[in-house]
Amino acid sequence: MTQTSKEYAEALFELALQDGSTDTVSAALDDVREVMAADPTFMDLLKSPAVPREVRVSTLEQCFRGRVPEIVLAILRMLCVKGHMGELDRMITEYGLLNQEHQGIAMAHVTSAVALKEAEKERLRQGLEASFGKKVALQCSLDRTLLGGIRVEIEGKVIDGSIRNKLQQIKEVMDS
């Protein structure tokens, strides 16, 4: 995260918190992210200094007015006017983390060498919830270089049960 994306996310979250719309804003931001991902040229237009600011803002409003809450549209306008549209995706991610934290949900980043089955994810989630004493959401990704096992990052802690890590530990013992 950049400081800029974090500041925008925190400002938006505070506004949403004040009017009790944190989940509504979160859903709207997911919608914005989907629109931007569906047409990368749209984001290019919104970021382009060659396109007059008024045209970029007007295009943004035409696309999202009535589709997202006014506070989301206002933050989108601000990002566009200030030339920070490149921060949008990171800002949305940061907002989601703030919303999860507010709801008492910890995000666990799980990396595995092969895709985990749903039953494995559920067992892992339940184990983490028991260990950390709060609800846990999993964000899973693949990294074939792990060779096997999993690596979990949650609340600043790393649980590394990967084969790559175990081999590294053995190597360190042998080298000492």
Contacts in CASP RR format, 6 or more apart in sequence:
PFRMAT RR
TARGET T0000
AUTHOR 0000-0000-0000
METHOD contacts of the structure
MODEL  1
MTQTSKEYAEALFELALQDGSTDTVSAALDDVREVMAADPTFMDLLKSPA
VPREVRVSTLEQCFRGRVPEIVLAILRMLCVKGHMGELDRMITEYGLLNQ
EHQGIAMAHVTSAVALKEAEKERLRQGLEASFGKKVALQCSLDRTLLGGI
RVEIEGKVIDGSIRNKLQQIKEVMDS
1 90 0 8 1.000
1 93 0 8 1.000
1 94 0 8 1.000
2 87 0 8 1.000
2 90 0 8 1.000
4 84 0 8 1.000
4 87 0 8 1.000
5 87 0 8 1.000
5 90 0 8 1.000
5 91 0 8 1.000
5 93 0 8 1.000
5 94 0 8 1.000
6 91 0 8 1.000
6 94 0 8 1.000
8 75 0 8 1.000
8 78 0 8 1.000
8 79 0 8 1.000
8 84 0 8 1.000
8 87 0 8 1.000
8 91 0 8 1.000
8 94 0 8 1.000
9 91 0 8 1.000
9 92 0 8 1.000
9 94 0 8 1.000
9 95 0 8 1.000
9 96 0 8 1.000
9 97 0 8 1.000
9 98 0 8 1.000
10 94 0 8 1.000
10 98 0 8 1.000
11 75 0 8 1.000
12 25 0 8 1.000
12 71 0 8 1.000
12 72 0 8 1.000
12 75 0 8 1.000
12 91 0 8 1.000
12 95 0 8 1.000
13 22 0 8 1.000
13 25 0 8 1.000
13 95 0 8 1.000
13 98 0 8 1.000
13 99 0 8 1.000
13 102 0 8 1.000
15 71 0 8 1.000
16 22 0 8 1.000
16 24 0 8 1.000
16 25 0 8 1.000
16 71 0 8 1.000
17 102 0 8 1.000
19 71 0 8 1.000
21 69 0 8 1.000
21 71 0 8 1.000
22 99 0 8 1.000
22 102 0 8 1.000
23 99 0 8 1.000
24 69 0 8 1.000
25 69 0 8 1.000
25 71 0 8 1.000
25 72 0 8 1.000
25 95 0 8 1.000
25 99 0 8 1.000
26 95 0 8 1.000
26 96 0 8 1.000
26 99 0 8 1.000
28 67 0 8 1.000
28 68 0 8 1.000
28 69 0 8 1.000
28 72 0 8 1.000
29 72 0 8 1.000
29 92 0 8 1.000
29 95 0 8 1.000
29 96 0 8 1.000
30 92 0 8 1.000
31 67 0 8 1.000
31 68 0 8 1.000
32 64 0 8 1.000
32 68 0 8 1.000
32 72 0 8 1.000
32 76 0 8 1.000
32 88 0 8 1.000
32 92 0 8 1.000
33 88 0 8 1.000
33 89 0 8 1.000
33 92 0 8 1.000
35 42 0 8 1.000
35 63 0 8 1.000
35 64 0 8 1.000
36 42 0 8 1.000
36 43 0 8 1.000
36 88 0 8 1.000
36 89 0 8 1.000
42 63 0 8 1.000
43 85 0 8 1.000
43 86 0 8 1.000
43 88 0 8 1.000
45 51 0 8 1.000
45 56 0 8 1.000
45 59 0 8 1.000
46 56 0 8 1.000
46 59 0 8 1.000
46 60 0 8 1.000
46 80 0 8 1.000
46 85 0 8 1.000
47 83 0 8 1.000
47 85 0 8 1.000
47 86 0 8 1.000
48 56 0 8 1.000
49 83 0 8 1.000
53 80 0 8 1.000
53 81 0 8 1.000
56 80 0 8 1.000
57 77 0 8 1.000
57 80 0 8 1.000
57 81 0 8 1.000
60 73 0 8 1.000
60 76 0 8 1.000
60 77 0 8 1.000
60 80 0 8 1.000
61 73 0 8 1.000
61 77 0 8 1.000
64 72 0 8 1.000
64 73 0 8 1.000
64 76 0 8 1.000
65 73 0 8 1.000
66 73 0 8 1.000
68 76 0 8 1.000
75 91 0 8 1.000
76 88 0 8 1.000
78 84 0 8 1.000
79 85 0 8 1.000
79 86 0 8 1.000
79 87 0 8 1.000
79 88 0 8 1.000
79 91 0 8 1.000
97 107 0 8 1.000
100 106 0 8 1.000
100 107 0 8 1.000
100 137 0 8 1.000
103 135 0 8 1.000
104 134 0 8 1.000
104 135 0 8 1.000
105 134 0 8 1.000
105 135 0 8 1.000
105 136 0 8 1.000
105 137 0 8 1.000
106 128 0 8 1.000
106 132 0 8 1.000
106 134 0 8 1.000
106 135 0 8 1.000
106 136 0 8 1.000
106 137 0 8 1.000
106 154 0 8 1.000
106 155 0 8 1.000
107 136 0 8 1.000
107 137 0 8 1.000
107 139 0 8 1.000
107 154 0 8 1.000
108 124 0 8 1.000
108 125 0 8 1.000
108 128 0 8 1.000
108 136 0 8 1.000
108 137 0 8 1.000
108 138 0 8 1.000
108 139 0 8 1.000
108 152 0 8 1.000
108 153 0 8 1.000
108 154 0 8 1.000
109 139 0 8 1.000
109 141 0 8 1.000
109 152 0 8 1.000
109 153 0 8 1.000
109 154 0 8 1.000
110 116 0 8 1.000
110 121 0 8 1.000
110 124 0 8 1.000
110 138 0 8 1.000
110 139 0 8 1.000
110 140 0 8 1.000
110 141 0 8 1.000
110 150 0 8 1.000
110 151 0 8 1.000
110 152 0 8 1.000
111 140 0 8 1.000
111 141 0 8 1.000
111 142 0 8 1.000
111 143 0 8 1.000
111 146 0 8 1.000
111 150 0 8 1.000
111 151 0 8 1.000
111 152 0 8 1.000
111 162 0 8 1.000
112 140 0 8 1.000
112 141 0 8 1.000
112 142 0 8 1.000
112 143 0 8 1.000
112 146 0 8 1.000
112 148 0 8 1.000
112 149 0 8 1.000
112 150 0 8 1.000
112 151 0 8 1.000
113 142 0 8 1.000
113 143 0 8 1.000
113 144 0 8 1.000
113 145 0 8 1.000
113 146 0 8 1.000
113 147 0 8 1.000
113 148 0 8 1.000
113 149 0 8 1.000
113 150 0 8 1.000
113 162 0 8 1.000
113 163 0 8 1.000
114 142 0 8 1.000
114 148 0 8 1.000
115 140 0 8 1.000
115 142 0 8 1.000
116 124 0 8 1.000
116 140 0 8 1.000
116 150 0 8 1.000
121 138 0 8 1.000
121 140 0 8 1.000
124 138 0 8 1.000
124 150 0 8 1.000
124 152 0 8 1.000
125 136 0 8 1.000
125 137 0 8 1.000
125 138 0 8 1.000
128 136 0 8 1.000
128 152 0 8 1.000
128 154 0 8 1.000
129 135 0 8 1.000
129 136 0 8 1.000
132 154 0 8 1.000
132 155 0 8 1.000
136 154 0 8 1.000
143 151 0 8 1.000
145 164 0 8 1.000
146 162 0 8 1.000
146 163 0 8 1.000
146 164 0 8 1.000
146 165 0 8 1.000
147 162 0 8 1.000
147 163 0 8 1.000
147 164 0 8 1.000
147 167 0 8 1.000
148 162 0 8 1.000
148 163 0 8 1.000
148 164 0 8 1.000
149 161 0 8 1.000
149 162 0 8 1.000
149 163 0 8 1.000
150 161 0 8 1.000
150 162 0 8 1.000
151 158 0 8 1.000
151 159 0 8 1.000
151 160 0 8 1.000
151 161 0 8 1.000
151 162 0 8 1.000
151 165 0 8 1.000
152 158 0 8 1.000
152 159 0 8 1.000
152 160 0 8 1.000
153 159 0 8 1.000
END
